């Protein structure tokens, strides 16, 4: 059986995978579904969150560009072959695509949506990743059993290294020193030193893997397996420290910017799970479509929106994450007559609105975004009860705000100079008065 055929067989098996175990209640909401007109695979979200670039596994479609503000397709980019994955440079100026049948990488200007260069790579590239500094691009090559490194300054191949049987996914460490490669027919994760482009270690995992991701803090790597679990790897020891049941074949993994959450797409049931990275447990799940299958994932810059390409439906789905509001921290003190500005610490998705029934110090206002601003005109200690509210609920916390009396301003340099001038004038007047008396006395002699 050819490797290309095995890739297709995996997809067929995943479609038939049964949902296993109880699923936590959904706390997220589908906010848009965009018809792409082609079979979608990998995707990349621009750093500012304004665009999603979807690799369409269709030679006539190439890359489909979606405007996230209007949830519409704004254009398609022809890369001349079957695009299977996409990655974007840290500054958002350049998009890179892995072209499966074309054995190439396309370099695309996001300003003009045009192909700037096409770089040959060996053996059916299935996945692509960009280093955090944007200096390198890496492709996992299915038929080449290899990882290829590309210099983005020259758009040339640096070299390739053998990594395992049928590599499917690649992730780069935040510091750029390592590339992690998962392979569907090797029960290991290859750890590649990017400086020497050699395999420095192989981490045993439970079975073959189709997806891999590195946490932004560099502490963990997450690798899916065909045995329906996600392996959690400690990057310091390069050992599996936990496994997370998924219920079916996981096709993609992403980690939130703060490394606190892990998002996985369960291909068979089309379900997306959100995992608490501290406890390695699923905290929420959503099935975006009754007929499609969640495939690849992308995140908005703040991880408030999950994007997923849906097989069968041929759509891009946006999911608004919902979490209950939280409040924390304390308010800084202020002074009468001095401008005051402070934000109440907290969070929640969607972003909560803030309100209070307590009397604020005269001159101050609580805005809906949680900022207290103004210039206080009264001193005292004020006890405030503040409530944060969003669609997931509300929470109330008590705060103490101390406003001191008007401060006594110290003498400035100008004031001191003025005082010295006045003192000098007084001395001069005194001297003139003495002189006048002497002249008067002399005239009377």
C-alpha positions in Angstrom: 0.0 0.0 0.0 1.5 3.4 -1.0 1.9 6.1 1.7 -0.4 8.4 -0.2 -3.1 5.6 0.0 -2.4 5.1 3.7 -3.0 8.8 4.2 -6.4 8.4 2.5 -7.2 5.2 4.5 -6.6 7.1 7.7 -9.2 9.6 6.7 -11.7 6.9 5.9 -11.1 5.1 9.2 -11.4 8.4 11.1 -14.8 9.0 9.6 -16.0 5.8 11.1 -14.5 6.3 14.5 -17.0 6.0 17.4 -17.4 8.7 20.1 -16.1 7.3 23.4 -16.7 8.5 26.9 -18.8 11.3 28.3 -18.3 14.8 26.8 -18.4 17.9 29.0 -21.2 20.4 28.4 -20.6 22.8 25.5 -19.6 26.3 26.6 -18.8 27.6 23.1 -20.8 28.9 20.2 -20.6 28.6 16.4 -20.7 32.2 15.2 -20.1 31.7 11.4 -19.9 29.1 8.7 -18.2 30.1 5.5 -18.7 28.0 2.3 -15.3 27.5 0.7 -16.2 25.7 -2.5 -13.3 23.2 -2.1 -12.1 20.5 0.3 -10.3 22.3 3.1 -7.2 21.1 4.9 -4.7 23.2 6.9 -5.2 26.8 7.7 -3.3 29.8 9.1 -4.7 32.9 10.9 -3.0 36.3 10.4 -1.3 37.7 13.4 -3.9 40.6 13.6 -6.7 38.1 13.3 -8.2 39.8 10.2 -7.7 36.9 7.7 -7.8 33.1 7.7 -5.9 31.4 4.9 -7.3 27.9 4.1 -5.4 25.4 2.1 -7.9 23.8 -0.3 -7.0 20.3 -1.4 -8.1 21.1 -4.9 -5.8 22.3 -7.7 -8.3 24.8 -8.9 -8.7 26.5 -5.5 -5.3 26.7 -4.0 -5.6 29.1 -1.0 -9.0 30.5 0.0 -8.7 33.8 1.8 -11.5 34.6 4.4 -12.2 38.0 5.9 -13.0 37.4 9.6 -14.8 40.7 10.0 -17.4 39.9 7.3 -17.0 36.1 7.3 -16.7 36.1 3.5 -14.3 34.7 0.9 -12.4 37.7 -0.4 -10.2 35.9 -3.0 -8.4 32.7 -3.9 -4.7 32.2 -4.6 -3.7 29.7 -7.3 -0.5 27.9 -6.2 -0.6 25.5 -9.1 -1.1 22.3 -7.1 -2.9 20.8 -4.2 -2.3 22.9 -1.2 -2.6 20.8 2.0 -1.3 23.1 4.8 -0.4 26.8 5.4 1.7 28.8 7.8 2.2 32.5 8.2 5.3 34.6 9.1 5.2 36.3 12.5 4.8 39.7 11.0 1.9 38.5 8.8 3.6 39.6 5.5 4.2 36.2 4.0 2.2 33.0 3.7 3.8 29.7 3.1 1.9 26.7 1.7 2.8 23.0 1.5 1.7 21.8 -1.9 1.2 18.1 -1.6 1.2 16.7 -5.2 3.4 19.6 -6.4 6.3 18.7 -4.1 6.8 22.3 -3.4 6.3 25.3 -1.0 4.7 28.5 -2.3 5.8 31.8 -0.9 2.9 34.3 -1.0 2.7 38.0 -0.3 -0.3 38.7 1.9 -0.4 42.3 0.8 -1.0 41.4 -2.9 -2.2 37.8 -2.5 0.3 36.7 -5.2 2.9 33.9 -5.3 6.4 35.4 -5.0 8.4 32.1 -5.3 7.9 28.3 -5.5 10.5 26.2 -3.7 10.9 22.4 -4.6 10.9 20.0 -1.6 11.1 16.2 -1.6 8.3 13.7 -1.4 4.8 15.0 -0.8 4.9 17.7 1.9 2.0 17.3 4.3 2.6 19.9 6.9 4.4 23.2 7.3 5.6 25.4 10.1 7.4 28.7 10.6 10.0 29.5 13.3 9.1 32.2 15.8 11.6 34.6 14.4 10.4 33.9 10.8 13.9 32.9 9.6 13.0 29.3 8.7 10.2 27.2 7.3 10.0 23.5 7.9 8.0 20.9 5.9 7.2 17.3 6.9 7.4 15.2 3.8 5.3 12.1 3.7 7.0 10.1 0.9 10.4 11.5 1.7 10.2 10.3 5.3 12.0 13.6 6.0 12.0 17.1 7.4 13.1 19.9 5.1 14.4 23.3 6.3 14.1 26.5 4.2 15.9 29.8 4.6 13.2 32.5 4.3 15.7 35.2 3.4 16.8 33.5 0.3 13.8 31.1 -0.2 16.2 28.2 -0.7 16.3 24.8 0.9 19.0 24.5 3.6 18.7 20.7 3.8 16.6 17.7 4.8 16.9 15.0 7.5 15.3 11.6 7.8 12.9 11.6 10.7 10.6 8.5 10.6 8.1 6.5 8.5 5.4 8.8 7.0 5.9 12.1 8.8 2.6 14.0 9.2 3.1 17.1 11.3 5.9 19.4 12.5 6.1 21.9 15.4 9.0 24.3 16.2 10.1 25.2 19.7 9.6 28.8 20.7 13.3 29.4 20.8 13.8 27.8 17.4 16.4 25.3 18.5 14.2 22.2 18.0 11.7 20.9 15.5 9.4 18.1 16.6 8.0 15.7 14.0 5.2 13.2 14.3 4.9 10.2 12.0 1.9 8.0 11.3 3.9 4.8 11.0 6.5 5.4 13.7 5.7 5.2 17.4 8.1 8.0 18.1 8.4 11.8 18.0 11.6 12.8 16.3 13.4 15.7 18.0 15.5 17.6 15.4 18.3 20.0 16.3 17.7 22.9 13.9 21.3 24.1 14.2 22.8 20.9 12.8 19.6 19.5 11.1 20.1 16.2 12.8 17.8 14.0 14.9 19.0 14.6 18.5 16.4 12.3 20.2 13.4 10.1 19.6 10.6 10.1 22.1 8.6 6.9 22.4 4.8 7.4 22.3 1.8 5.1 22.4 1.3 4.7 18.6 1.7 6.6 15.3 0.9 10.3 15.4 -0.9 12.6 12.9 -0.7 15.9 14.8 1.8 17.7 17.0 2.1 21.1 18.8 4.6 22.9 21.0 3.4 25.1 23.9 4.4 28.8 23.6 6.2 28.6 26.9 8.4 25.8 25.6 7.6 23.4 28.4 5.3 20.8 26.6 4.8 19.1 23.3 1.5 17.5 22.5 1.3 14.6 20.1 -1.8 12.8 19.0 -1.9 9.1 18.3 -3.9 6.6 16.3 -4.7 4.9 19.6 -7.1 7.8 20.4 -5.0 9.5 23.1 -2.8 12.7 23.1 0.6 12.2 24.6 2.0 15.1 26.7 5.8 15.3 26.5 8.0 17.2 28.9 10.5 19.0 26.8 13.1 19.1 29.6 13.2 15.3 30.0 11.8 14.3 26.6 9.5 11.9 28.3 5.7 11.3 28.1 4.3 12.7 31.4 0.6 12.2 30.7 -1.9 10.9 28.1 -5.3 12.5 27.4 -8.1 10.3 26.0 -9.6 11.9 22.9 -12.4 9.4 21.9 -11.3 9.3 18.2 -8.4 10.2 15.9 -7.1 13.7 16.7 -6.2 15.5 13.4 -4.9 18.7 14.8 -3.6 20.4 18.0 -3.2 24.0 18.9 -2.1 25.6 22.2 -3.3 29.0 23.5 -0.7 31.9 23.6 -0.5 31.6 27.4 0.0 27.8 27.2 -3.0 27.3 29.6 -5.3 25.6 27.1 -4.9 22.9 24.4 -7.4 22.6 21.5 -7.8 19.3 19.6 -9.9 18.3 16.7 -11.5 14.8 16.9 -11.9 13.9 13.2 -14.4 11.0 13.5 -17.2 12.7 15.5 -16.2 16.1 14.2 -15.8 17.3 17.8 -13.4 20.0 19.1 -12.2 19.6 22.7 -10.7 22.3 25.0 -8.2 20.9 27.5 -6.9 22.4 30.7 -3.1 22.1 30.3 -2.6 22.2 34.1 -4.8 19.1 34.7 -4.8 17.5 31.3 -8.5 17.2 31.3 -11.2 18.2 28.8 -13.1 21.2 30.1 -15.5 21.8 27.2 -16.4 20.4 23.8 -18.3 21.4 20.7 -19.4 19.6 17.5 -19.6 22.4 14.9 -21.6 20.4 12.4 -23.9 17.4 12.3 -22.6 16.3 8.9 -19.0 17.5 8.7 -15.8 16.5 10.3 -13.5 18.9 12.2 -10.1 18.7 10.6 -7.4 21.4 11.0 -7.5 24.2 13.5 -6.5 27.8 13.9 -6.8 30.4 16.7 -7.4 34.1 16.8 -4.5 36.0 18.4 -6.1 36.0 21.9 -7.6 32.5 21.4 -11.1 33.8 21.9 -12.1 32.3 18.5 -11.4 28.8 17.2 -11.4 28.2 13.5 -11.7 24.8 12.0 -11.8 23.4 8.5 -14.7 21.0 8.0 -14.4 18.0 5.7 -17.5 16.9 3.8 -19.2 20.3 4.5 -16.3 22.1 2.7 -16.6 25.0 5.1 -14.6 27.1 7.6 -16.3 27.4 10.9 -15.7 30.1 13.5 -16.3 29.2 17.2 -16.6 31.9 19.9 -15.2 30.5 23.1 -17.3 31.3 26.2 -16.0 31.4 29.7 -17.6 32.9 32.8 -16.2 36.2 34.0 -13.6 36.4 36.7 -12.4 39.3 38.9 -9.1 39.7 40.7 -6.6 42.2 42.1 -7.1 45.5 43.9 -7.5 49.2 43.1 -4.7 51.7 43.5 -5.3 54.7 45.7 -5.7 58.2 44.4 -5.6 61.9 45.4 -8.1 64.7 45.3 -7.4 66.9 42.3 -5.1 64.4 40.5 -6.3 62.5 37.4 -7.1 58.9 38.2 -7.2 55.9 35.8 -7.3 52.2 36.8 -8.6 49.0 35.2 -10.3 46.3 37.2 -8.4 43.1 36.7 -10.3 40.1 35.4 -11.4 38.3 32.2 -14.0 36.1 30.5 -15.1 35.3 27.0 -16.8 37.2 25.5 -15.2 40.2 27.3 -17.5 41.1 30.2 -19.2 44.4 30.9 -18.7 46.0 34.3 -21.2 47.8 36.5 -21.6 48.9 40.2 -24.4 49.9 42.5 -22.0 51.6 44.9 -21.3 55.3 45.1 -18.0 56.1 43.5 -15.9 59.0 44.7 -17.1 62.3 43.3 -15.5 63.0 40.0 -14.9 59.3 39.1 -16.7 57.1 36.6 -16.8 53.3 36.0 -16.8 52.5 32.3 -18.4 49.4 30.8 -14.9 48.0 30.0 -13.9 48.0 33.7 -11.8 51.2 33.7 -12.3 53.8 36.5 -11.4 57.3 35.3 -11.7 60.9 36.2 -10.4 63.4 38.7 -11.6 62.9 42.3 -12.9 65.9 44.1 -13.6 64.2 47.5 -11.3 62.3 49.8 -12.2 59.2 51.9 -12.3 55.4 51.8 -14.9 54.0 49.4 -16.2 50.4 49.4 -17.3 49.3 45.9 -19.2 46.3 44.8 -18.4 45.6 41.1 -20.2 43.1 38.9 -18.8 41.6 35.6 -21.3 40.1 33.2 -21.2 38.2 29.9 -23.3 35.5 28.2 -21.8 32.8 30.4 -22.8 34.4 33.7 -21.9 37.1 36.2 -19.5 37.5 39.1 -19.3 40.2 41.8 -16.3 41.3 43.9 -15.7 43.9 46.5 -13.0 46.6 46.2 -11.7 49.4 48.5 -10.7 52.7 46.9 -8.8 55.2 49.0 -8.7 58.8 47.9 -6.4 61.0 50.0 -6.8 64.8 50.4 -5.2 67.3 48.1 -1.5 67.0 48.2 0.7 70.0 49.2 2.9 70.8 46.3 6.6 71.4 47.1 8.3 74.6 46.0 9.4 74.5 42.4 12.6 75.9 41.0 10.7 78.9 39.8 9.1 79.5 43.2 12.5 79.4 44.9 14.0 81.8 42.4 11.1 84.1 42.9 11.6 84.0 46.7 15.2 84.8 46.3 14.4 87.8 44.1 11.9 89.2 46.6 14.4 88.8 49.4 17.1 90.6 47.3 14.7 93.5 46.6 13.9 93.9 50.2 17.6 94.0 51.1 18.1 96.6 48.4 15.2 98.7 49.7 16.6 98.6 53.2 20.1 99.7 52.0 18.6 102.6 50.0 16.6 103.7 53.1 19.8 103.7 55.3 21.7 105.7 52.6 18.9 108.3 52.4 19.0 108.8 56.1 22.7 109.4 56.0 22.4 111.9 53.2 19.7 113.7 55.0 21.8 113.9 58.2 24.8 115.2 56.2 22.7 118.0 54.7 21.6 119.3 58.2 25.1 119.6 59.6 
